[in-house]
Amino acid sequence: MINLLAKGLKALNSDDSPWQISLALCLGLLVGLTPLLTVHNMFLLLLVLIVRVNLGVFSLSLGIFSGVAYVIDPLSEGFGFWLLHVESLQSFWTAMYQISFWRLLQFNNSLVLGSLCLCLLLVPAVFIGSKVLIEQYRLTIMSWVQRRRLIVWLKSSRVFSAYLLLNDRSAK
């Protein structure tokens, strides 16, 4: 867990675009808050591997939101149950369930439907909010830390240079 946290901080301090980090966070939210073994999650995992996102942030957000999912699953299940029992949508759900593709997506499961709809409502706010927070972090906190004498002294030391050299070798 500490390694994931370190990778998350490394991503915040890296040259990665705030959009890439925000997208990784949102994809982790989508996969983490919905039941894991579903078709849409397999598609999202494939998307993570195809699109350039920070895997450390994705892994960290997946872990965090998987834990949060246990807390909000009753809310998601209730929301999905309500959606499946709305009288005006009954013909829509019946028509979808008659097609094999939609049955494969398991939208007749109240937890899958509720958690996915809840995620789709949260993603735009999390995406834009995290981008703004990352930019503010880089402008204020990161620049403040970089100016501290202790950090400047540590970065100029031989020990830090040796650590960076060893870290680069172990990453390869």
C-alpha positions in Angstrom: 0.0 0.0 0.0 2.9 2.4 0.8 4.3 1.7 -2.7 1.0 2.6 -4.3 0.9 5.8 -2.3 4.4 6.6 -3.3 3.5 6.0 -7.0 0.5 8.3 -6.6 2.7 11.1 -5.1 5.3 10.5 -7.8 2.5 10.9 -10.4 1.4 14.2 -8.9 5.0 15.5 -9.0 5.7 14.1 -12.5 5.3 15.8 -15.8 2.2 13.7 -16.6 -0.7 15.8 -17.8 -3.4 16.5 -15.2 -5.9 15.1 -17.6 -4.0 11.7 -17.7 -4.0 11.6 -13.9 -7.6 12.6 -13.7 -8.6 10.0 -16.2 -6.7 7.3 -14.3 -8.6 8.4 -11.1 -11.9 8.2 -12.9 -11.3 4.8 -14.4 -10.3 3.5 -11.0 -13.5 5.0 -9.6 -15.6 3.2 -12.3 -13.9 -0.2 -11.9 -13.7 0.1 -8.1 -17.2 1.1 -7.3 -18.9 -1.4 -9.6 -18.8 -5.2 -9.2 -15.4 -6.4 -10.5 -16.3 -9.4 -12.7 -18.5 -7.6 -15.2 -18.2 -7.1 -18.9 -18.0 -3.3 -18.7 -15.1 -3.6 -16.2 -13.2 -5.9 -18.5 -13.7 -3.3 -21.3 -12.5 -0.5 -18.9 -9.4 -2.5 -17.9 -8.6 -2.9 -21.6 -9.1 0.8 -22.0 -6.6 1.5 -19.2 -4.0 -0.6 -21.0 -4.7 1.1 -24.4 -5.0 4.7 -23.3 -2.0 6.5 -21.8 -3.0 6.9 -18.1 -0.9 6.6 -15.0 -1.1 3.0 -13.8 0.0 3.9 -10.3 -2.9 6.4 -9.8 -5.3 3.9 -11.4 -4.2 1.1 -9.0 -4.4 3.5 -6.0 -7.8 4.7 -6.9 -9.0 1.2 -7.7 -7.9 0.1 -4.2 -9.5 3.1 -2.5 -12.8 3.0 -4.3 -13.1 -0.8 -3.9 -13.0 -0.2 -0.2 -15.5 2.6 -0.5 -17.8 0.3 -2.6 -18.4 -1.9 0.5 -19.8 1.1 2.3 -22.0 2.4 -0.5 -23.1 -0.9 -2.0 -26.5 -0.8 -0.1 -27.1 2.7 -1.6 -26.1 1.5 -5.1 -28.3 -1.6 -4.8 -31.3 0.5 -3.7 -30.8 2.9 -6.5 -30.5 0.0 -9.0 -33.6 -1.6 -7.6 -35.5 1.6 -7.9 -34.4 2.1 -11.5 -35.4 -1.5 -12.4 -38.9 -1.0 -10.8 -39.8 2.4 -12.3 -43.0 1.8 -14.0 -42.3 3.9 -17.1 -39.0 2.0 -17.7 -40.5 -1.5 -17.5 -40.9 -1.9 -21.2 -37.3 -0.6 -21.8 -35.8 -3.1 -19.4 -37.9 -6.0 -20.9 -36.8 -5.1 -24.4 -33.1 -4.9 -23.3 -33.3 -8.2 -21.5 -34.6 -9.9 -24.7 -31.4 -9.1 -26.5 -28.4 -11.4 -25.6 -25.9 -8.6 -25.6 -27.7 -6.6 -22.9 -28.2 -9.7 -20.8 -24.5 -10.3 -20.9 -23.9 -6.8 -19.4 -26.0 -7.9 -16.4 -28.0 -4.7 -16.2 -30.8 -6.7 -14.7 -28.7 -7.0 -11.6 -29.7 -4.1 -9.3 -26.2 -3.7 -7.8 -24.5 -3.6 -11.3 -27.1 -1.1 -12.6 -27.2 1.1 -9.5 -23.4 1.3 -9.0 -22.7 2.0 -12.7 -25.4 4.7 -12.8 -24.0 6.2 -9.6 -20.5 6.1 -11.1 -21.6 7.8 -14.3 -23.1 10.6 -12.2 -19.9 11.0 -10.2 -17.3 10.8 -13.0 -17.7 14.2 -14.6 -17.4 16.0 -11.2 -14.5 13.8 -10.1 -12.7 14.3 -13.5 -12.9 18.1 -13.6 -12.4 18.5 -9.8 -9.3 16.3 -9.7 -7.8 18.1 -12.7 -8.3 21.4 -10.9 -6.9 20.0 -7.6 -3.9 18.6 -9.3 -3.1 21.9 -11.0 -3.5 23.8 -7.7 -1.3 21.2 -6.0 1.4 21.7 -8.6 1.2 25.5 -8.4 1.2 25.8 -4.6 2.3 22.8 -2.6 4.8 21.3 -4.9 6.5 24.6 -5.7 6.6 25.4 -1.9 8.1 22.0 -1.1 10.7 22.4 -3.9 11.9 25.7 -2.4 12.5 24.4 1.1 16.2 24.3 2.1 16.0 20.8 3.4 14.6 19.5 0.1 17.3 21.4 -1.9 20.0 20.1 0.4 18.7 16.5 0.1 18.5 16.7 -3.7 22.1 18.0 -3.9 23.5 15.2 -1.6 25.3 12.1 -2.9 22.9 9.8 -1.1 20.0 11.2 -3.1 21.9 10.8 -6.3 22.8 7.2 -5.5 19.1 6.5 -4.6 18.0 7.9 -8.0 20.6 5.8 -9.8 19.5 2.7 -7.9 15.8 3.5 -8.5 16.3 3.9 -12.2 18.2 0.6 -12.4 15.5 -1.3 -10.5 12.7 0.2 -12.7 14.3 -1.3 -15.8 
